[in-house]
Amino acid sequence: MLLIALQHHLSMRGCTQGWIEGIDMFMGKTPVIPTQSSDRSYQGVFFLGSCNQAVMHWAMTVQLTDGERLIVQFNTVLH
Protein backbone atom coordinates (compact mmCIF):
# COMPACT_ATOMS: atom_id res chain seq x y z
CA MET A 1 0.00 0.00 0.00
CA LEU A 2 1.23 3.48 -0.88
CA LEU A 3 0.03 6.45 1.16
CA ILE A 4 0.46 9.94 -0.29
CA ALA A 5 -0.58 12.65 2.14
CA LEU A 6 -1.33 16.04 0.63
CA GLN A 7 -1.28 18.92 3.06
CA HIS A 8 -3.33 21.57 1.35
CA HIS A 9 -6.12 23.80 2.62
CA LEU A 10 -9.16 21.89 1.36
CA SER A 11 -11.70 22.91 4.00
CA MET A 12 -13.56 25.20 1.57
CA ARG A 13 -12.84 23.13 -1.55
CA GLY A 14 -13.49 19.56 -2.45
CA CYS A 15 -11.62 17.04 -4.52
CA THR A 16 -13.48 15.87 -7.63
CA GLN A 17 -11.06 13.43 -9.26
CA GLY A 18 -7.47 12.36 -9.55
CA TRP A 19 -5.19 10.36 -11.80
CA ILE A 20 -1.61 9.11 -11.99
CA GLU A 21 0.62 9.10 -15.05
CA GLY A 22 4.13 7.80 -15.63
CA ILE A 23 6.72 10.53 -16.17
CA ASP A 24 9.51 8.39 -17.69
CA MET A 25 7.22 6.08 -19.58
CA PHE A 26 3.65 6.63 -20.71
CA MET A 27 1.52 3.92 -19.15
CA GLY A 28 -1.85 5.59 -19.55
CA LYS A 29 -3.84 7.54 -16.98
CA THR A 30 -4.58 5.51 -13.87
CA PRO A 31 -7.70 6.83 -12.11
CA VAL A 32 -7.69 7.66 -8.40
CA ILE A 33 -11.18 7.71 -6.94
CA PRO A 34 -11.16 10.17 -4.02
CA THR A 35 -13.29 9.64 -0.94
CA GLN A 36 -13.58 12.20 1.81
CA SER A 37 -12.26 10.79 5.09
CA SER A 38 -12.72 13.97 7.17
CA ASP A 39 -13.67 17.60 6.58
CA ARG A 40 -10.11 18.39 5.34
CA SER A 41 -8.84 14.99 4.24
CA TYR A 42 -9.31 12.77 1.19
CA GLN A 43 -7.98 9.36 0.35
CA GLY A 44 -8.02 7.26 -2.77
CA VAL A 45 -7.16 3.80 -4.02
CA PHE A 46 -5.20 3.16 -7.19
CA PHE A 47 -3.18 0.43 -8.87
CA LEU A 48 0.10 1.07 -10.67
CA GLY A 49 1.37 -0.97 -13.58
CA SER A 50 4.53 -3.01 -13.30
CA CYS A 51 7.58 -2.03 -15.28
CA ASN A 52 11.06 -3.40 -15.94
CA GLN A 53 12.72 -0.18 -14.74
CA ALA A 54 14.17 -0.30 -11.21
CA VAL A 55 12.93 3.22 -10.44
CA MET A 56 9.73 4.62 -11.88
CA HIS A 57 8.76 8.30 -11.72
CA TRP A 58 5.08 9.23 -11.40
CA ALA A 59 2.90 12.35 -11.32
CA MET A 60 -0.43 12.37 -9.48
CA THR A 61 -2.89 15.10 -10.45
CA VAL A 62 -5.71 16.04 -8.06
CA GLN A 63 -8.58 18.11 -9.49
CA LEU A 64 -10.28 20.43 -6.96
CA THR A 65 -13.85 21.66 -7.22
CA ASP A 66 -12.70 25.26 -7.80
CA GLY A 67 -10.76 24.18 -10.92
CA GLU A 68 -7.28 24.24 -9.34
CA ARG A 69 -5.06 21.23 -9.92
CA LEU A 70 -2.47 19.90 -7.49
CA ILE A 71 0.36 17.85 -9.00
CA VAL A 72 2.54 15.63 -6.82
CA GLN A 73 5.53 13.71 -8.15
CA PHE A 74 6.76 10.51 -6.51
CA ASN A 75 8.96 7.49 -7.24
CA THR A 76 8.52 3.76 -6.82
CA VAL A 77 11.55 1.48 -6.44
CA LEU A 78 11.61 -2.17 -7.46
CA HIS A 79 13.44 -4.36 -4.95
WORA-V831182 format. One record per helix or strand of 2 or more residues. SS is the DSSP state (A for helix, B for strand). FROM is the first residue (numbers start at 1). LEN is the number of residues. If there is no record, write none. Layout:
# WORA-V831182
ss=SS from=FROM len=LEN
ss=SS from=FROM len=LEN
This chain:
# WORA-V831182
ss=B from=15 len=8
ss=B from=29 len=10
ss=B from=41 len=5
ss=B from=55 len=10
ss=B from=69 len=9
